[in-house]
Amino acid sequence: MSKYRYALAVFSVLILLIVFIYTAYSWEPVLIVEDKTLNDLIKAGIQLKVEQSRSEFQLALLTLGALWALIIAKKDEAKILLSDWPELVMFTCANALLIASCWYHVYYVENITYVYSLAGGIKDATSIPDVFSSGINNPYRFQWWTLIGGMGLSALTLFSAHKLKRSM
């Protein structure tokens, strides 16, 4: 069974690298941003995306809490041993992705706040920078991919700590 745990550790590192390389490669600087007419539908769309991002942020925090609970678990419960390197690798990769997901949420909200401040600074503002198709939306997309990767690796870490370790 140990070979499966080592394979999961290698898989975790690969997932971490794939997600981070994807986000680094896909990053677009915000140089030129098209304007959209500011109306109630655009405002509602922005609010929906911010709420979705907030929900993903909360899910990432919840998953981080569950992962760290495995560190302090009782003796008879599934737990992560920091002396066991496959589990430590899986745990570290999952944490890195979940923390990155939280950071991308904060960065996305900062971008949206900045866009609103730009639109609000113009007298009789009738337009707003396009936050849906420009580089402003990158942190939202990256938050999603790091969350999915982090949750997947968290599930693998729990599986390794709970099922694979007990069957050894």
GUKOLTI-999029 format. One line per field, with one value per residue (C-alpha): residue in one letter; residue number from 1; chain; x, y, z. Coordinates in pm, whole numbers. Example, Ala and Ser with C-alpha at 12.3 -4.5 7.8 and 13.67 -1.06 7.14 Angstrom:
// GUKOLTI-999029
residuo = (a, s)
num = (1, 2)
cadena = (A, A)
px = (1230, 1367)
py = (-450, -106)
pz = (780, 714)
END
This chain:
// GUKOLTI-999029
residuo = (m, s, k, y, r, y, a, l, a, v, f, s, v, l, i, l, l, i, v, f, i, y, t, a, y, s, w, e, p, v, l, i, v, e, d, k, t, l, n, d, l, i, k, a, g, i, q, l, k, v, e, q, s, r, s, e, f, q, l, a, l, l, t, l, g, a, l, w, a, l, i, i, a, k, k, d, e, a, k, i, l, l, s, d, w, p, e, l, v, m, f, t, c, a, n, a, l, l, i, a, s, c, w, y, h, v, y, y, v, e, n, i, t, y, v, y, s, l, a, g, g, i, k, d, a, t, s, i, p, d, v, f, s, s, g, i, n, n, p, y, r, f, q, w, w, t, l, i, g, g, m, g, l, s, a, l, t, l, f, s, a, h, k, l, k, r, s, m)
num = (1, 2, 3, 4, 5, 6, 7, 8, 9, 10, 11, 12, 13, 14, 15, 16, 17, 18, 19, 20, 21, 22, 23, 24, 25, 26, 27, 28, 29, 30, 31, 32, 33, 34, 35, 36, 37, 38, 39, 40, 41, 42, 43, 44, 45, 46, 47, 48, 49, 50, 51, 52, 53, 54, 55, 56, 57, 58, 59, 60, 61, 62, 63, 64, 65, 66, 67, 68, 69, 70, 71, 72, 73, 74, 75, 76, 77, 78, 79, 80, 81, 82, 83, 84, 85, 86, 87, 88, 89, 90, 91, 92, 93, 94, 95, 96, 97, 98, 99, 100, 101, 102, 103, 104, 105, 106, 107, 108, 109, 110, 111, 112, 113, 114, 115, 116, 117, 118, 119, 120, 121, 122, 123, 124, 125, 126, 127, 128, 129, 130, 131, 132, 133, 134, 135, 136, 137, 138, 139, 140, 141, 142, 143, 144, 145, 146, 147, 148, 149, 150, 151, 152, 153, 154, 155, 156, 157, 158, 159, 160, 161, 162, 163, 164, 165, 166, 167, 168)
cadena = (A, A, A, A, A, A, A, A, A, A, A, A, A, A, A, A, A, A, A, A, A, A, A, A, A, A, A, A, A, A, A, A, A, A, A, A, A, A, A, A, A, A, A, A, A, A, A, A, A, A, A, A, A, A, A, A, A, A, A, A, A, A, A, A, A, A, A, A, A, A, A, A, A, A, A, A, A, A, A, A, A, A, A, A, A, A, A, A, A, A, A, A, A, A, A, A, A, A, A, A, A, A, A, A, A, A, A, A, A, A, A, A, A, A, A, A, A, A, A, A, A, A, A, A, A, A, A, A, A, A, A, A, A, A, A, A, A, A, A, A, A, A, A, A, A, A, A, A, A, A, A, A, A, A, A, A, A, A, A, A, A, A, A, A, A, A, A, A)
px = (0, 290, 354, 4, 76, 402, 216, -45, 235, 390, 45, -10, 312, 212, -131, 29, 275, 8, -224, 53, 202, -145, -209, 135, 101, -257, -196, -286, -177, -453, -332, -630, -978, -1293, -1586, -1932, -2243, -2318, -2670, -2850, -2778, -2404, -2409, -2603, -2361, -2064, -2233, -2307, -1942, -1823, -2069, -1951, -1592, -1681, -1848, -1540, -1324, -1534, -1514, -1135, -1121, -1346, -1129, -814, -973, -1061, -706, -553, -799, -629, -305, -460, -690, -723, -519, -787, -900, -752, -468, -175, 170, 423, 697, 535, 667, 398, 128, 334, 381, 8, -81, 162, 45, -322, -247, -51, -339, -605, -403, -348, -724, -781, -519, -680, -1014, -864, -691, -1012, -1213, -940, -966, -1344, -1317, -1069, -1299, -1591, -1373, -1275, -1638, -1746, -1479, -1628, -1911, -2232, -2058, -2244, -1977, -1753, -1441, -1529, -1457, -1586, -1353, -1040, -741, -945, -1127, -805, -792, -1148, -1063, -743, -928, -1156, -872, -667, -978, -1060, -699, -675, -1001, -901, -565, -734, -959, -655, -478, -779, -806, -439, -460, -785, -796, -452, -265, -508, -484, -105)
py = (0, 233, 260, 406, 673, 765, 776, 1010, 1235, 1257, 1317, 1600, 1772, 1738, 1891, 2178, 2245, 2221, 2467, 2714, 2694, 2741, 3052, 3196, 3126, 3257, 3580, 3883, 4227, 4484, 4733, 4831, 4775, 4818, 5003, 4862, 5069, 5080, 4958, 4746, 4421, 4487, 4579, 4260, 4052, 4197, 4139, 3776, 3714, 3877, 3662, 3350, 3444, 3497, 3153, 2993, 3178, 3041, 2690, 2721, 2832, 2544, 2295, 2443, 2401, 2039, 1970, 2123, 1931, 1615, 1737, 1764, 1461, 1221, 905, 668, 899, 949, 1195, 1331, 1254, 1520, 1256, 1065, 1237, 1127, 1273, 1581, 1640, 1597, 1818, 2092, 2089, 2107, 2393, 2585, 2564, 2656, 2951, 3066, 3042, 3269, 3514, 3524, 3605, 3902, 4018, 3985, 4186, 4453, 4468, 4505, 4771, 4962, 4941, 5075, 5359, 5449, 5453, 5644, 5909, 6022, 6272, 6124, 5791, 5589, 5325, 5093, 4901, 4554, 4323, 4011, 3965, 4154, 4074, 4205, 3870, 3661, 3632, 3500, 3226, 3140, 3129, 2865, 2647, 2664, 2585, 2279, 2160, 2223, 2046, 1749, 1721, 1761, 1467, 1261, 1356, 1249, 926, 853, 932, 745, 448, 377, 412, 187, -88, -107)
pz = (0, 57, -317, -360, -102, -277, -609, -454, -324, -672, -822, -570, -674, -1040, -977, -784, -1066, -1338, -1164, -1082, -1432, -1582, -1372, -1448, -1820, -1842, -1654, -1864, -1755, -1738, -1996, -2207, -2078, -2281, -2129, -2072, -2027, -1657, -1587, -1331, -1515, -1521, -1151, -1071, -1277, -1091, -756, -850, -937, -615, -415, -600, -524, -159, -144, -298, -45, 241, 97, 76, 441, 546, 358, 514, 856, 783, 666, 975, 1192, 1062, 1221, 1568, 1542, 1833, 1855, 1720, 1438, 1094, 1122, 928, 1062, 978, 995, 707, 393, 142, 365, 435, 60, -8, 289, 179, -184, -80, 160, -104, -352, -95, 35, -324, -379, -78, -205, -550, -386, -204, -521, -724, -473, -479, -859, -848, -578, -792, -1096, -895, -763, -1120, -1233, -924, -973, -1302, -1288, -1429, -1490, -1750, -1810, -1616, -1721, -1854, -1563, -1737, -2032, -1938, -1719, -1426, -1426, -1408, -1029, -1026, -1276, -1093, -761, -911, -1045, -726, -521, -733, -716, -342, -267, -482, -309, 30, -53, -156, 166, 373, 173, 233, 605, 659, 421, 283, 612, 797, 538, 575)
END
